[in-house]
Amino acid sequence: MRRILAAAAAAALSAGLAACSGDDAAAPDATAPGTAGQQGAIAWETCTDIKRPDGAAPASPDERLQCGKLAVPLDYAKPDGEKIDIALLRVEATGPGERIGSLLFNFGGPGASGVDTLAQAVKAFGSLGARYDLVGFDPRGVERSSGVRCGDNAMMDRFTSADSVPGDEAERTEITQTIKDFATACQETSGKVLPYIGTVNAAQDMDRIREALGDAKLNYFGISYGTQLGAVYATKFPGKVGRFVLDAPLDPSVSMHQRTLIQTAGFQQAYESFLADCVKDTGGCEIGSDTETANANIGKLLDELDAEPMAVGDRQLTQGLAVTGVAAALYSELSWPFLDQALGLAMKGDGRGMLALADSYNGRNPDGSYSTIMSSFPAVSCVDSSERPTAEQLAETEAEALKISPLFGSSGLGTICTVWPAPGSDEATKVDATGSAPIVVIATTGDPATPYEWGPKLTEQLKTATLVTYKGEGHGAYLSGDACVKKTTDGYLLDGKVPAENTTCPGA
C-alpha cells in the first residue's frame, strides 16, 4: 500500500505535479451502517467508484473489476442485530490453468482500502490471477465499509501537519491539543462504529466473506498489518485456513513501547541505506556529496521548516509533513531517487515534491479531501490494544526513540491511544494457529516498517508457519520484483509447494 502510493506521488512529482489544496467542507458521513448488501450473498457488478493512485476517478470503468457488498453484524455479540456492509472487489481468474478458488488480500495499514489497492495492483499479481479470483475488501472502518472519519478536511490538515517531535513545551502543548481534538472529532463523526473497528471483528468478517465466496477454505495474501489480520483469522478459524502467505510480518505480541523503538530503528536503518545509496555515484546526489553532509543538509532543512513552514501554493510544508514525506519514500528503494530529488528541491525553496510524498502517505487527495487511512489506522490500532500509556511512559518512550533516531524518534501510537474514545482489547495480540494448514511468512532484512526480527517471532507464535527470508530493502518482498520471492510464493499459492525450512532469497 505505502509503496504504491509513495511511488505514484513521486512519479507525479517528476512529471511536474503542482500542489493542490481543497476547502474545509466537512467530509461525507460514511459511518452509517449500510443496507445495500444482503447477508450471506454478494451481488457483483461493474465497479463505478474506483480511484486512481492520485485520487482521481478513471476516465471509464474497467470491465474486469467487479464490486459487491456483504452485510455482516456490526456487533458479533448480537449476530441478528444491526448490520454494516463490507465492500469488496473481484477480478475473476483469467486462465490458463484450472481455477483454484478465491484469493483474498489485505494490503496493510491498518486502514488501507483493499478495493482501491487491488484495482491499482492487479497486474502485479497477474500470475496468481490466472488461477485465482483475486478479491480485495475494505475492512470494517475503512473507506466504503463504514469508514472512520475524524472531522472535516481542516481537522485532517491540522492533524497530519503537526510536527513529529516537539521542539519545546509550547510545541508539545500544541501537538497534545491537536491529538485530543482529533480524537474528539473521531468520536463525533464516527462514534457509533468505533468500538467495533478491530482486527478480531475483521477476521470474523473474513470468514463471512469466505463463506459468501463459496470457498471451503480461505486462501489469503496479507501484507504488513495484513499479516496480523491473517494470523488472528488462523487463530480463530484454524480449520478454515487454506493457502496463507503473510508478507512483511508484524509481531502482534510487542507492546506499543517496543513497537515504537523497533520501528524507529527500522526507519533509521532504511534512512541510512538511502543516504549511502544516494552518494555512491559521485555528483549524482542532490542532497550532499557524502552521507554526513547529506544528513546535515536534511537536518538543516527540517530545522528551518520547524522555525518557519515553507509556502507551497496556498498550503505549507511543515516539519511534520517533511518527515512524513521522507518516511513514505523509505518504504521502497524505487522511491529513493524521487526522495533525493524532492529533498533537493525543498532545499532550494520548492516544497512541492515533499508535500506530494506526504500527501500520498496521508491519503490526501488533490481536491483536499482525505481517504480514511489516517483515521482508520488509530481506530483499529487503539481498539486492538488495552494499553493506555501515561504521560511519564510516553516521555520515556520518546526519550529512548530519540536516542535511536533524532529524525524518526517519537512516543509513537501510544500518544493517541491514551486519549482514544473507544476501549481496547488484547485479543488480537495473541495468536496460535495450531491445527491449521501450513502458513508461509516472508520477512525482509531491510524492511523499515516491519523489521526482520518480527518474522521469526510471528512464525514461532503461529506454530504452523514456515519462514522465508528475503535479503533486500523495502517494505514487503513480493512486490519488490525479486524473482526468487515470486517463484517461492507462487509455487506455494498455485501448486501447494511449502518452502523448505530456512529458505532464503538473496535479492539483487
N, C-alpha and C positions, 0 to 999 in steps of 0.2 A: 504494500500500500504506500508506504513512505517513499520507496524507490520510484514508483510510477509517478507520483505527484511531484516529487522534487525534480526528477529528470524532465518532466513536462514543463515545469516553471523555468528551469534553466534553459531548455530549448527555446522557449518563448523569448527569454532574455536575449539569446544570441541572434534572434530574428528581429530584435529591436522593439520588444514589447514596452509600451508606455504604461506607467502605473495608473490604476483607476481607483476611484473611490465612490461609495454609494451614500444614500441618505440614511437617516436614522429611523426609518419606519420600522415598526415592530415586526418581528418575524412571524410568519403564519403559525397558528397553533396547530402543531402536528401531533399533539399528545392525546387527543381524544380517542378512546378505543374505537376501532373501525367496525364496519359491518359488512364490507364487501365480500370477504371470504366466507367460505362455508366449511365448518369444522369437518376435518377428515377428507376434504376434497380440494383440488386445485384446478381452477378453470384457466387454461393457458390461452394467452392472446398476444399479438404482436406488441412489443413494448413501445410506449409513446413518450416516456419521460426520462430516458437515459441521457446522461450528461457526458460531454467530452472531458478530457483531463483538465481543460482550462475552465470548466464550469458552464460552458455554453451548450446549447442544445444542438444536436446534429441537424444537417440540412433535411434529411429524410430518415424515417425509421429503418433499422436493419432487420430484414425479414427473418434472419436467423435467430434473433433474440426474442424469446418468449417470456412474458411476465405473468405472474399469478399471485394470489394471496391465499394464505391458510389461516383460519381462525383458531386461536389457542386460548386457554384460560389466562386472564390477567393474573390471577392468584391460583396457583395449583392446589392450594389447600381448599379451594372452592371450585372444583373442576366443572361444575354446572353453572357457575356464576358468570360474571361479565367476561367478555372476550376482547382480545385485540387481534389485529391482523398482522401476520408476518409476511413481508414482501419477498418474493422470490424471482429469480431469473434462471431460465434454462436454455441451453444450446444443445440440441439433440445430436446424438452420435452420428458422425458423418461416414464411418467406414473408411477404409476397408477393415474387415475382420468382424467377428461376432460381437454383438453388443453385450457388455458385462452387466451394466446396470447404470445407476446414477453415481456421480462423484460430487459430494458436497464440499464446498470451500468456505473457509473463513480466513480473511486476509489480515486480521490483526486489529490493532488499536489498543485496547478495546474501543470500538466505535466506528471502525471502517465499514463503509457500505459495500457489502458483498455483491449487490446488484450492479452498482456503477463500476466497481473494480473489475469484476469478471467480464463485463461488457467491454472494458478497455483492454483486457489482458487475454482475450480468447486465443489469439494467435500464439501466445507464449505457452499455452497448454494444448496446442494442436495435436501432438502425438497422443495425449490422453483422450482428447475429444473424438478420436477415431472410434473408440470402443466404449466410451462412457458418455452418457448425457451429463454435461457439465452444469452444475447447479450452484448458484450463489444466492445468498439471502442477506437481508438487513436484519441483524439480531434485534430483539426487543430493545427499545430505547434508541435505535439508530435510524435516522432518515425516515423512510416510509413506514417503518414498524413502530409507530408511536414514538418517534424520535424525540429525545430530550432536547429542549431548547431553554436557554437561560437568558431571558430578557430580550432586548432588541439589538440591532446591529451596533448601536453606540456602546452598549454594555460589553459586547464581544470585542469591539475595538479596544476598549479600555482594559479589559482583562488580558488580551493577547499582547498588548503593547507594554505591559508592566515590566520593569527591569527584572532580570533574572535573580540578581543578588543585590540587596540594599547596600548603598554606599555609606549611609549614616542613619541616625534614628528617624529623621524626617521621612526619608525614603522608606524605611521599614514600616513606619506607621501608615504611609500611603499604600504600600503593597498589601499590608494586612487588611486595610479597609476595603481595598478593591476585591480581595478574595472573599471577604464577608459579604459584600454587596452582590458578587457573582453568585454565591451560594443561595442568598436570599432570592435573587432573580430566578434561579432554577426552581426553587420551591414554588414561587408564584406562578411561573409559566407551566411547570411540568410536575407539580407536587403529587398529582394523582397516581402517576406511574413510578415515581422514584423508588418506593420500597420494593418494587418487583423487577427492577432492572439489575440483573445479576447473572453470573455465569451458570449457577445451578439451574435457574429457570430457563436460561438459553439452551442448556443441554437437554432439558426436557422438551423444549420446542423442537430441537433437532430430531428427537425420536418421533415426534408427531410428523415432522417433515418426512423422515424415512418411511413411515407407515403410509403417508399420503402419496409418496412417490411409487409405492408398490414394491419396495425392496425388503427382503427378509433380513438383510444385514446392512449396516451403514458403512459405505465406503467414503473416506474423508481425507481431505488435504487441509491441514491447518498450518498457518504461518504466524510466527510471533505470538501474540495473545491467543491466536487460534490454536496454539499447541496446548495452552491451559484449558481452553474450552473442550478440545478433543480429549484431554486427559480426564476431565470431570465427566464427560459423557461415558468414557470407557470404564470409569469407576462406578457410575450409576447403572450402566447397561452393558456389562462385560459380554454377555451372551449375544448382544446385537452388533458387536464390533466386527466389521468386515476387514477391508484393507485400509489401514490408517497410516498416513505419513504426517509427522509433526516436524516442521522445518523452522529453525530459529527458535529453539525451545526456551520457555520460561521455567524457572523453578518455583512452583506455587508455594513452597513452604517458607520462602525467605520473608523476613519482616520488612516493613517499609524502610527502616533504618538500613538494613543490609542491602536491600534493593537499590537504594539511593547511592550507597557507596560503591557497589559493584558496577552499576550503570555509569556512574561518574568516571570510574576508572576505564570502562569500556570506551566511552566517548573521548576521553583524553588520549587513549591509545590510538584510536582512529584519527584523531586530530593530528597527532604527531606523525602518523603514517602519511597523512595528507601533506603535511609540510615537507617531509622528506621526499615524497614523490614530486612535489611541485618544483623543488630546487635542483633536482638531479640533472636537468638539462640546462646548461649554462645560458643565462639570459632569457630563459623561457618562462620564468615565474614572475607574475605581475606584482606579487606582494613582498618580494625580497630575494636577494641573491643566495642567502643561506638560511637555515632553519631558525637561527637565533634572531636574525634581522626580521624575517617574515613574522615570527611570533611577536616580536616587539612592535612591529607596524600594526598588527591586528589589535594588540593591546592598546596602542595609542588611539586607534580608530574608535574602539569601544569606550575608552575614557572620554573622548570628545563627544560621542553620542550621549553618554551619561550626563555630561555637563550641558549639552545643548543638542537635542534631536535634529536630524537633517531633514529639511523640507524636500518632499518628493511630490510634486504637483500640489494638491491640496491636502496631502497626508504628511506624516512624519515617520522617518525611520528612527526608532528609539534603540537604546542599547539592548533592551529585551528582544525586540524584533530581529536585530542583527545577530544576536546569539542563537535565536531560533533558526535563522537562515543558515548559519554555519552548521548547526546540528542536523538540519534537514539534508544538507548535501553530503554529510558524512555517512549516511545510510548506504551509499553505493559509490564505488570507485568511478562509475560512469559520470557522476555529478562533480567530481573533483575539479576538472578543468573549468567548469562553469562557476564553481565557487571561487577559484582563483581570479577569474575574470570579474565576477561580481564584487569581490573584495577590492580588487584593483580600481574599479570604477568608483566605489564608495570612498576610497582614499583620495580620489580626485574630486569628490563632491557630488557624485552621481549615485544615488542610493537605490535606483530602480531595480537592479539585479538582486540585491539583498532583500528588498521588500517582496519581490516576486517569490524568492525561495521561502521566506517566512509565510507568505500567504498560502503557498502550496501546502506547507506543513499544517497550518492552522485551519485549512479548509475555507479560506476566504475567497469568494467568487469575484469576478471582475466588476459586478454591479454593487459590491459592498455587502452582499448577504453572505451568510455562512452555512456550510454543511453542519451537521450535528457532531462532528468528530471531537471538537474541543469541549462539548457539553456531555456527550456520551461517555467520554473517557473517565472523568471523575465519577459520573453516575454509576458506572459498572465497578470501577476500582474501589470506591469507598463502600459500596454495598457488599463487595467481596471480602471485606476485612473488618474485624471488630476493633482494630487499632484506632485510637484517637489520641495521638501524642500530645503531651503537654508542651507549653512554651519552652520549658527547660530542655525537654527531649529534642524538640525541633532545633533549638540553638546548638545542642551537642552534635546533632547530625550535620548541620550546616558547617560547623567548625571543622569537622572531620573531612567533609566533602571538599571544602575549600583547600585543604592541605593536599588533596589528591589532584584537584584541578581548579585553579582560580577562575577559569573560563566557564566550566560547567557545574561547579560546586553550588549546591543549594540545599534546602531542607527537604526537597522532594515532595512526593504526593501527600505525605502526612499533613502538610500545611493546610490543604483544602479539606481533607477528610476530617480534620479537627472541628471544622465548622459545618460539615455536611449535614443537611436536614433530614436524612434518612438513616436508619440504623444499619449496622453491618453485621455480617456473619462470617465465620471462618470455615464454613463447609467447603468452599471452593479451594481452600489451601491444602486439603488432604486428599491425595489421590493414591489409588491402588487398583490396578486393572486385573488382578488375579482372576484367571478363568477366561480372559479374552483371547482372541486370535492375536498373532504376532503384530506388533506395532513397530514402525521404523521411525527413529528420531534422528534428525540430521542437524548437527551443530557446526558452526563456522568459527574458526580460530580467531578471526579478526572482526567479529561482529560487535559493533559498538552498543547496540540496544539490548541484545540478549547474549551476554558474554558466554564464551565457550563453556566455562565451568558449569553452567546450568544444564548443559546437555547430558553429561554423565549423571547428574543428580536427578533429573526427571526420569531418565532411563531406569535408574535404580528404584525410584519410587513406584513406577508403573508395574514392575515385576515381570512384565511380558514383552518388554521392548528391547530392540537392538539398536545400538548407537552407530551412526555413520559420521565420520569426521571429515569436514571439508577444510583444507588448508588454504584459506583465502580471506579476502576482505569483504566487508559489506554486510548488510542485514538480510539474512536469508541466503540459502545456497542454490535452490532450484532455478531461480530467476537470474542467477549470476551468469548463466551461459556455459558453465563448466560441463564438459562432455561426460566426465565420469559421474558427476552427481545426477545428471539427467538419465544416463544409462542405468544407474543403480535404482533410482526412483521409479522410472518407467518399467524396469524389469520386475519390480515388486507389484506395482499397481496393475500392470497389464497381464503379467504372467504368474504372479504369486510367488516370485523367487525372493525369499527373505535373504538380505545381505548377510554375509559371514560376519562373525564377531570381529571387532576391531577393523572393519573396513574403513580405509582412508582414501580420500580423493585428494591428490596432491595439488590441484589448482594449477595455475599458469606457472 
